[in-house]
């Protein structure tokens, strides 16, 4: 396949079809013999989670109001009907502007898993994404109910995702019963949703499970802004120039490869770009190159979809203050790099935690167990997100509540079924039995991770 066709495909993915990679598996509506209405179950009282261990002394924020900021766009909803797995009942419907799915096993163990999906593009149709197929089957087999919202809007909208997920929790409690334990699980942007809910509504959830999660919050959009800014400097192309706004696809397809080459055959400029990105995303580590190839053009999706930085997430993003580093044997000094990279300031009205909790970095103030799994070679949501979040959680005195795991994989959200199931099972044992699981130290040198 020619490089132009590969780049074109990547660009199409970037501007709106990353649903499968970032959110779960939209094709997980497995057939079964279940019915289509969940019957009410006996409610159980909430149980406090056990101590997370040393360092778990976070000062918590007060309960929040709405976390999301609507873009005011009109949306339609894909019909949420689905068939329950054998031994379970399915319910689905519309909740305000979102649609939802709920699946409750016939032998419900009294616990609920709320699943928060990832970035679903910028289209006008919202739809439910179920938990990854293996996780869904495992949940039902073990007696766990799950529920998932489409969210009422697409785009990078973690606050709206959090609000709609919380509303679905209320719906479940009203229709099915109050769970004994409630878990929040999320993938990609859904990891941002999960952390927002755990930080702002600490009494609503007993534990959290983040897969490839954007746990640093708005920091993920800062990262994509940095990606573009470095590429602008090294290529000499201004992607944000008004005269280029309507022609970015052609520029990226034709001009950028002339300057950078391809990931497999980079020019010196291309090598410099890869070096800066490697250092920006966690430093030298296994599977970096695999992830870099996967996201080589896809990470320009934000600038393609919003070249004038008009959406809330883009307008709140910044690379001001970022200290870039490069392998200086490639013919570029750190001083020249930092002097030349264009800087984009955030709109201060949007980067305001009180007014827009969805457009700022997360705080790290958690008070319940959170287990994360993250691929070393993920370049869409890099493992540096985990490093940044660890620093904030430790600074908040909540280090004992966070366990992180590095997964040896390249690309975004590429986990085995066993890794996903083991992560959630270990979280449950931590919450319900006080057995804190083992994790990895991600803040140091990852070259041998």
Secondary structure, 3 states (H helix, E strand, C coil): CCHHHHHHHHHHHHCCCCHHHHHCCCCCCCCCCCECCCCCCCCCCCCCCCCCCCCECCCCCCCCCCCCCCCCCCCEECCCCCCCCCCEEEEEEEECCEEEEEEEECCCCCEEEEEECCCCCCCCEECCCCCCHHHHHHHHHCCCEEEEECCCCCCCCHHHHHHHHHHHHHHHHHHCCCCCEEEEEEECHHHHHHHHHHHHCCCCCCEEEEECCCCCECHHHHHHHHHHHHHHHHHCCCCCCHHHHHHHHHHHHHHHHHHHECCCCECHHHHHHHHHHHHHCCCCCCCHHHHHHHHCCHHHHHHHHCCCCCCHHHHCCCCCCCCCCCCHHHCCCHHHHHHHCCCCCCCCCCCCCCCCHHHCECCCCCCCEEEEEEEEECCCCCCHHHHHHHHHHHHCCEHHHEEEEEEEEECCCCCCHHHHHHHHHHHHHHHHHCCCCCCCCCCCCCCCC
